[in-house]
Each structure stands twice: as structure tokens, then as C-alpha cells.
Amino acid sequence: MPPAAFSTAISSVSTGAAPSVPAAASTLSARPSDLHGSDPHSRRAARVLAVCQALYTSSVSIDLTLTGLVGYTLADDKALATLPFSLITVAAALTTIFASFLMARIGRRAGFMLGAGVGALGGAVSVWAIFHHDFWAFCAGTSTVGVFQAFAQYYRLAAADAVGLEGKSRAISTVLTGGVVAAVCGPLLAAWSKDWLAPVAFAGSYALVTGLGLASIVLLMLLYRHVTPAVAAARPHEAARPLGEIVRQPIFAAALANNALGYAVMTFVMTATPIAAVACGHSIGDGAAIIQWHLVGMFAPSLFSARLIKRFGVLPVIGAGIVLSALCGVFALRSTDLPHFYAALACLGVGWNFMFVGGSTLLAQSYRPSERAKTQATSEFTTFACSALGSLFAGQLLTRFGWATINAAIFPLLGAAALATLAYAWSLKRRAAGGLV
């Protein structure tokens, strides 16, 4: 389906946020203050989580910038050089279900503090491994950053759960804005701190990862309190549906497709890009700069994506994200010169943001309060599993089949996301025709 036709199709059935409210989620709406997220405690919680997002993203940016190089330095078998970085995503996928159910028992605040603590410990283990030239200990240290990531991925959902329906996209966007500064500063922090513990190169950067994790703990301990909307708090024991019934909802399928497939496409292309850029005759510095601006593209749209959703509706914004992600493949296939690399990765970053904010908004509308843990766990595990597969296969496919194949492979995945989104749009149209919306 051409991009214009796809955008027209979803616009025809969704011109605002209100029509996309499913019957299950409508139980959360009552007071105007809940709908618009005007509660000052909810806004404060979202801002605190935005700062925590910045600290977490800075930690991940340091690992993204340095872990491949450190792994190459420490590994006896250089083919294993990228294993420490891949283990971040694998550990996140393995931890995310546990994290959701644990926080359902001990609370968001305690869970977020635990995740940050594990991340801080991982930085310390990485420092020890670098000092002792121990590759497998370094793998253990970087994998704990994946545990930190698994807990931190719930920041946006915690903010969304603290407001009513129409405030969810704004809360999610607020949290993701924390990644804007970190996307720019993370690689700079890595370069600035790498000689802190000279003459052992790079150990200082992982010591900074420990410091960022500890700063998150202090911030959460002093300032964060999870807020539950009054209506949701009044109905905590509403009967939970079987997981199979929840995942068969068109709204959940659309949310999962955009979160998981959008993340997989982004990780798949991003992981291969620095290697491809160097193979195409560009410098290592060029590859790093491409990734840095890609990260800006991922998070900077959070400054306005909620406004776009409020004005145009969540489905048109998701459609724009799918089209932009597809343009990444178009630019990359046209040329391998430096401007095309920048344009491709910029489109990929912005496209991911629109798909992820939109998909997260739909996800937050797809469950009742009593279903939150299992629904979020299912979505986040699937998202991280797809991301891990994208990361693990990118290098192999790039080596065997080349950069063009990497970019051609994203179109079927984006097509699947588009189909799931259209299926949800048509389900809304049918319900509206039947007088159910």
C-alpha cells in the first residue's frame, strides 16, 4: 500500500484521540482532570521519570558507544567482540516479565530503584573486568545494564497509568523527552570519562555508569511517588480477563505490532549502520556521528508527538511513523554516500518515536487495572525479544548479504505493523457504525 493511501485510510477512521478509546479502557475515564492528566502529582511523577529516563539513556549510550570497542580489546576470539553489547538486549528480554510482576507486588518505586541498583552494580563489575582484562566478567557487567533497561522501559507506562485516557500520550512523551539530552550527551560523557581511571582506558566510563545508576536511586527515593487516577483506584478489583482474550483485541495487536516491530526494525538497522558506514568508505567518526543524530531523532520528537496525537489522532501519527521508517530503507537503498546515511537514520529515529509513542498509547488503553502486570509483561517481553533478534542477526546478515539486504528486509516488518494498525482502525469503524463508540 502506498504511504499516501495508508495515511488516508487511517485518517478516515481516526481523526482524534477520542474515537480510539476501546470499551475495556473506557472504564478509566470519568473526571475531566483524569482525562487530561492535569493532576499536579501526576505531572510531577512524569517529570521525575523523565529525569530517570535521561540517566538511564545516558548509561545505555555509554555502552552503545564503547562496549563493542572494549569487547574487541578484551576478547581472545575477536568474533565475540559484540557479544557484551548483544547481551544487554538479551538480558532485558529475559528480565522484563519478571520486572512487571515484581513491581505489581512491591510497587513501581521499589522496582525502579532495584533496576537502577542492578545497573549501578553492573557498571562496577565492568570496571573490575576491564582492570583484570576479564572478557566474561565484562559480559556479566554489561548484561546487568539490560536488567536496568528492563525496569526502565516501564517508566513510560508508569507515567501513562497515572493519568486518564487523553493524558496518556502526553505522559509517555514527557518521559521520553528525557532521552533527548542523553542522546546528545551520552557519547560525549563516554569520551569525557574514559580516562578517569588512567592508565586503564575506558574503566572511568563504566564507573560513570555506576554513578548514573546511583543518582537514579536517590532521585526515585526522594521525589517519586506512583500516582493512581481516582477512577482506576476505585475499581482495582474489576475482574481480569484471560490473557488470550486481551491479546486478541485489535487495539492490543496494533500496539504490540508497532512497539515490537518498530523496535526490531530500528535495532536491526542501527546495529548494522556503523559497520556498513565504514565498509562504504566513511570514517569511524562518521559512523558514530550518524548514530548520535539517529538517537536525537529517536527522542527529540517526544517534545511534540503528544500534541500531534491530540490534534490528528494516534493512528495517523502511527501511520506517519511507519512511512518514515520505510523512507529509511528507501534512502539507504538509493545511495551509500554520507548524506543518505544521515537521512536514512534520521527518518528511522523519528519513525520509531511515532510508532513507539503511538503504540505505547494504545497499549496503555488496552487493559483494565487488574490486568496491567500480565499485559505489560507480554508486550514488553515481545518487544525486547524482537529487538534482541534484530541486534543479533544484523551483523550476520550484513556480513553475508550486504547493506542493501538489511534495508530491504525492513519492508515486510513495517508492512505487518501497517496491517495490524489498519485492522484496528477498521474495527473502530465497524463499532462506530454499530453505535458502540
Buried (B, 14 or more C-beta within 10 A) or exposed (E): EEBEEBBEBBBEBBBBBEBBBBEBBEBBBBEEBBBBBBBEEBBBBBBBBBBBBBBBBBBBBBBBBBBBBBBEBBBEEEEBBBBBBBBBBBBBBBBBBBBBBBBBEEEBBBBBBBBBBBBBBBBBBBBBBBEEEBBEBBBBBBBBBBBBBBBBBBBBBBBBBBBBBBBBBBBBBBBBBBBBBBBBBBBEBBBEBBBBBEEBBBBBBBBBBBBBBBBBBEBBEEBBEBBBBEBBEEEEEBEBBEEEEBBEBBBBBBBBBBBBBBBBBBBBBBBBBBBBBEBBEBEEEBBBBBBBBBBBBBBBBBEEBBEBBBEBBBBBBBBBBBBBBBBBBBBBBEEBEBEBBBBBBBBBBBBBBBBBBBBBBBBBBBBBBBBBBBBBBBBBBBBBBBBBBBBBBBBEBBEEEBBEEBBBBBBEBBBEBBBBBBBBBBBBBEBEEEEEB
